[in-house]
C-alpha cells in the first residue's frame, strides 16, 4: 500500500515511544522509574469521576454538537473571562478531545503551503510535525538556557518575514519549564502588532506556575481576536486519558474549527464534557494541592540533578519538567537517555525529542513521587 507523500512529513511524540520501551523492560522484570511521560501521577478528583458516572446514568452517551455542548462552552467562556480578565462568550469556544486537536485544526485551517510558522525549539514536537504535514515552513526560534528558555525578542524580530502566518507560543513551557513573563509578552506583542500574524498561545500549563501569575498575549489591547488560546483539563485535573481540551478564538474562526471537528471526530465524548463542567465549577482544592506538591518535587529534582557531575539545571518556573544541560557528561542526549534507561532503570527523554536545539539536554518529568525522584538521582549517579 503506497502512502500519501504527506505521511513522510509527519513526526511523532517520543514520550510514547520511550514509554513503550520502558514498559517492555518492566515486562521482562526490570524495575523502571518513569520520568519520561508528561502526565500527573495523581488520580482524577472524585467529584469529577462522580459527575461522569452520573452523566452516563442520565443518558449523556449520544452525539453532542461538534463545538461542544452549550453548557460546557458557557462554563469555559466564564472560566476564561475570569482567569484572563477578558470578556469571552460561548460562541468563541470549541471543545476538542484533548489539546492536540486544537494545534492540528488551527494549523490545518490557517497555514497554506509555503506559509511560515514561528515556533519554540526545543518545544512540543507536534508543532513542527503539523507545520510540516500541511506543507508550511517551520521557522524555529531557539530557546536558550542563558535566557531562562524565554524568547529572544530580537531574534524573533529577525525571523519574521512577509510569509510569516502564525506564531506559536507556549508558557509555561514543555520541555524546559520556562515561562514568558508579562514583560516578555509585551515585547513580543510590540514586535508583531503591525504584522498580519495570528498567535496560537498554548496555555495548557497556565495554572502550574510557581512564581508570579500567568499572563496571556490575548490580554494585550488588540490581541484578543487574533489569538487562539489552547487549554484543557489533562494537566490540572489529572485527566490525561479523558481526552478533553478546548480552544478559545474569535467568533469567525470558531465555526471553521468546529467544521474540522465534524469532519474528523464528530464531537468530544459527551459524558466527559459533563464531567468537565464539574471540573471547572466544582472545588479547586486538588489543583492547588498538585501545584504545591509539584513545587516541592521541583526543589528535590533540581537540587538532585545539580549534584550529579556533568549536569547543570536551571530552576524551572512552571509545568512539571526539569531540563538539565548534560554537555559536560561527555554523552550526547540520545546516548545518555539510552544509558539511563537500560543501565540505570530511569526513563527520560532526549532534548532532541523536542527539536534540534534540544541537543545537550535531557527532559525529566517530575510527575512522580518524591521517593522515586530521589531514587532516580541515586541510580543516575551510580551509572555515570
C-alpha positions in Angstrom: 0.0 0.0 0.0 1.5 3.3 -1.1 1.1 6.1 1.4 0.4 9.7 0.6 3.6 11.8 0.4 2.4 13.9 3.3 2.8 11.0 5.7 6.6 11.2 5.3 6.4 14.7 6.7 4.6 13.6 9.9 6.6 13.4 13.1 5.8 11.7 16.4 5.9 12.3 20.1 8.9 10.4 21.5 7.5 10.2 25.0 5.1 7.4 24.0 7.9 5.5 22.2 10.1 5.7 25.3 7.2 4.7 27.5 6.7 1.6 25.3 10.4 0.7 25.7 10.2 1.2 29.4 7.0 -1.0 29.7 8.8 -3.7 27.7 11.7 -3.7 30.1 9.2 -3.9 33.0 7.6 -6.9 31.4 11.0 -8.5 31.4 11.3 -7.9 35.1 13.4 -4.7 35.3 12.4 -2.0 37.7 11.9 1.3 35.9 11.4 4.8 37.4 9.2 6.7 34.9 10.4 10.3 34.5 9.6 10.4 30.7 5.9 10.9 30.4 4.2 14.3 30.9 1.3 13.1 33.0 0.3 13.9 36.6 0.7 10.8 38.8 -2.4 11.8 40.8 -5.9 10.3 40.3 -8.7 12.4 38.8 -10.6 14.1 41.7 -13.6 12.1 42.9 -16.1 14.8 42.3 -15.2 14.8 38.6 -15.4 11.0 38.4 -18.8 11.1 40.1 -20.1 13.7 37.6 -19.0 11.5 34.7 -20.8 8.4 36.2 -24.0 10.4 36.8 -23.8 11.8 33.3 -23.7 8.2 31.9 -26.6 7.1 34.1 -28.5 10.2 32.9 -28.2 9.3 29.3 -25.3 11.6 28.2 -23.9 8.9 25.9 -25.0 10.2 22.5 -23.6 12.7 20.0 -23.2 16.3 21.0 -22.8 19.4 18.8 -19.4 19.4 17.2 -18.1 22.5 19.0 -19.3 21.1 22.4 -22.4 21.1 24.5 -23.7 24.6 25.2 -23.4 24.2 29.0 -19.7 23.4 28.8 -18.9 26.1 26.2 -20.6 28.6 28.5 -18.7 27.3 31.5 -15.4 27.6 29.6 -16.2 31.1 28.5 -16.9 32.1 32.1 -13.7 30.4 33.3 -11.6 32.2 30.6 -13.2 35.5 31.3 -12.4 35.2 35.0 -8.8 33.9 34.6 -7.7 36.1 31.6 -9.7 39.2 32.6 -11.4 39.3 29.2 -15.0 39.0 28.0 -15.5 35.6 26.3 -18.7 34.1 25.1 -19.7 30.5 24.3 -19.5 31.1 20.6 -15.8 31.7 20.9 -15.2 28.2 22.4 -14.6 24.9 20.6 -14.3 21.8 22.7 -12.0 19.1 21.5 -10.9 15.5 22.5 -7.6 16.7 24.1 -5.5 19.8 23.5 -3.6 18.4 20.4 -6.6 18.7 18.1 -6.6 22.5 18.7 -3.0 22.6 17.3 -3.9 20.3 14.5 -7.1 22.1 13.4 -5.7 25.6 13.8 -2.6 24.9 11.7 -4.8 23.0 9.2 -7.2 25.9 9.0 -4.7 28.8 8.7 -1.5 27.6 7.1 -1.2 27.3 3.4 1.7 25.6 1.6 4.8 27.8 1.9 3.4 29.9 4.8 5.9 30.3 7.6 5.2 29.4 11.2 7.5 30.5 14.0 7.5 28.1 16.9 9.6 27.4 20.0 12.5 25.0 19.8 13.1 23.0 21.9 9.4 22.8 22.1 6.4 20.4 21.9 7.2 18.2 18.9 3.7 18.2 17.4 4.1 21.9 16.5 6.8 21.2 14.0 5.2 17.9 12.9 1.9 19.6 12.0 3.5 22.6 10.2 5.4 20.1 8.0 2.4 18.0 7.5 0.3 20.8 6.0 3.2 22.0 3.8 4.1 25.0 5.8 7.6 26.1 6.6 8.7 25.6 10.2 10.8 28.5 11.5 12.2 27.6 14.9 13.1 30.2 17.4 15.7 28.9 19.7 15.0 28.9 23.5 18.3 29.4 25.2 19.3 28.4 28.7 21.0 31.8 29.3 17.7 33.5 28.8 15.8 31.0 31.1 14.4 29.5 27.9 12.3 32.6 27.1 12.0 34.1 23.6 14.9 36.2 22.4 12.8 39.1 21.1 15.5 40.5 18.9 15.9 37.1 17.2 12.1 36.9 16.8 12.2 40.2 15.0 14.7 38.9 12.6 12.8 35.7 11.9 9.6 37.5 10.8 9.1 37.8 7.0 6.2 38.7 4.7 5.4 34.9 4.7 5.0 34.6 8.4 1.4 33.5 9.1 1.4 32.1 12.6 3.4 32.5 15.8 3.2 29.6 18.3 3.8 30.5 22.0 3.9 28.1 25.0 4.1 29.3 28.6 4.7 27.6 30.9 6.8 25.6 28.5 7.3 22.0 27.7 10.1 20.7 27.8 12.0 23.4 29.7 9.6 24.5 32.4 10.4 28.1 31.4 7.9 30.9 31.2 7.3 34.0 29.3 6.9 36.9 31.7 4.5 39.7 31.2 7.4 41.9 30.1 8.5 39.3 27.5 4.9 39.0 26.1 4.5 42.8 25.9 7.8 43.0 23.9 6.6 40.2 21.6 3.3 42.0 21.0 5.1 45.2 20.2 7.1 43.4 17.5 4.1 41.9 15.8 1.4 44.4 16.4 1.5 45.8 12.9 2.0 42.4 11.2 -0.7 40.2 9.8 0.3 37.3 12.2 -2.1 35.1 14.2 -1.0 33.7 17.5 -1.6 30.2 18.8 -1.0 30.5 22.5 -0.5 27.1 24.2 -1.5 27.7 27.8 -2.1 24.1 28.9 0.1 24.6 32.0 -1.1 28.1 32.9 -2.3 27.0 36.4 1.0 25.3 37.2 3.2 28.4 37.7 5.4 28.6 40.8 6.4 32.2 40.8 4.2 35.1 39.7 0.9 34.9 37.7 0.1 33.7 34.3 -0.3 36.4 31.6 -1.7 35.8 28.1 -0.9 37.8 25.0 -4.7 37.9 24.4 -4.8 40.3 27.4 -3.0 43.0 25.4 -5.2 45.5 23.7 -5.9 44.5 20.1 -4.7 40.9 20.5 -7.8 39.0 21.8 -9.3 38.4 18.4 -6.0 37.4 16.8 -5.1 34.9 19.5 -6.2 31.3 19.8 -5.8 30.1 23.3 -5.3 26.3 23.8 -6.1 25.0 27.3 -7.6 21.9 28.8 -8.1 19.5 31.7 -5.3 17.0 31.5 -2.6 18.7 33.5 -4.7 20.5 36.2 -7.2 17.7 37.0 -5.1 14.6 36.1 -7.5 13.8 33.2 -5.0 12.9 30.5 -6.9 9.7 29.5 -10.2 11.5 29.4 -9.1 13.4 26.3 -10.7 16.8 27.0 -9.4 20.2 25.8 -10.6 23.4 24.2 -9.6 26.3 22.0 -10.8 29.8 22.5 -10.8 32.1 19.5 -12.7 34.8 17.6 -16.2 34.1 16.5 -15.4 33.9 12.8 -12.7 31.2 13.3 -14.6 29.0 15.8 -17.2 27.7 13.2 -14.3 26.8 10.9 -12.5 24.8 13.6 -15.9 23.2 14.5 -16.2 22.1 10.9 -12.9 20.3 11.2 -14.2 18.6 14.3 -17.2 17.5 12.4 -15.1 16.1 9.6 -12.7 14.2 11.9 -14.0 13.1 15.3 -17.7 14.3 15.1 -17.6 15.6 18.7 -15.9 15.1 22.1 -17.2 12.4 24.4 -20.5 13.7 25.8 -20.4 12.4 29.4 -16.7 13.6 29.6 -18.0 17.1 28.7 -20.4 17.0 31.6 -17.6 16.0 33.9 -15.6 18.9 32.6 -18.2 21.3 33.8 -17.8 19.9 37.3 -14.0 20.2 36.9 -14.3 24.0 36.2 -17.1 24.8 38.5 -16.5 22.4 41.4 -13.9 22.5 44.2 -10.4 23.5 43.1 -8.5 22.2 46.1 -7.0 19.4 44.1 -5.4 21.8 41.6 -3.8 23.8 44.5 -2.6 20.6 46.1 -1.0 19.3 42.9 0.7 22.6 42.3 2.2 22.7 45.8 3.3 19.0 45.5 5.0 19.8 42.2 6.7 22.8 43.8 8.2 20.5 46.5 9.3 17.9 43.9 10.8 20.7 41.8 13.2 21.6 44.6 14.2 17.9 45.1 14.9 17.1 41.4 16.7 20.4 40.6 19.0 20.0 43.7 19.5 16.4 42.9 20.4 17.0 39.2 22.8 19.7 40.1 24.6 17.3 42.5 25.4 14.9 39.6 28.8 15.5 38.0 28.3 16.9 34.5 24.7 18.1 35.0 23.6 21.7 35.3 19.9 22.5 35.7 18.3 25.9 35.9 15.2 26.3 38.1 12.0 25.8 36.1 9.2 28.2 36.9 6.2 26.2 35.7 4.8 22.9 34.4 6.5 19.8 35.9 9.6 19.5 33.8 13.3 19.9 34.5 15.7 20.4 31.5 19.3 20.0 32.6 22.3 20.7 30.5 24.3 17.4 30.2 27.1 18.5 27.7 29.8 18.1 30.4 29.0 14.4 30.9 30.6 13.6 27.5 27.4 12.0 26.2 25.1 13.3 23.6 21.4 13.4 24.5 20.3 10.1 22.9 23.2 8.1 24.2 22.7 9.4 27.7 19.0 8.8 27.7 19.5 5.2 26.5 22.2 4.6 29.1 20.0 5.8 31.9 17.1 3.6 30.7 19.0 0.4 30.0 21.7 0.6 32.7 20.0 2.7 35.4 16.3 1.9 35.0 15.4 5.6 34.7 13.2 6.6 31.8 13.8 10.1 30.5 13.5 11.9 27.1 16.3 13.3 25.0 16.4 17.0 24.5 16.3 16.3 20.7 12.9 14.8 21.1 11.8 18.5 21.2 13.8 19.7 18.3 17.4 20.1 17.1 18.1 22.9 19.6 17.5 20.4 22.4 20.8 18.6 21.9 22.9 18.7 25.0 19.8 18.5 27.3 17.6 15.8 28.9 14.0 16.3 29.9 12.9 14.9 33.3 9.2 14.9 34.2 8.9 15.2 37.9 5.3 13.9 37.9 6.4 11.1 40.1 6.7 10.6 43.9 9.4 12.3 45.9 10.8 8.9 46.9 11.1 7.8 43.2 12.7 11.1 42.2 15.4 10.6 45.0 15.9 7.0 43.9 16.3 8.1 40.3 19.0 10.6 41.3 20.9 7.8 43.1 20.6 5.5 40.1 21.9 8.2 37.7 24.9 8.8 39.9 25.6 5.1 40.1 25.7 4.5 36.3 27.6 7.7 35.5 
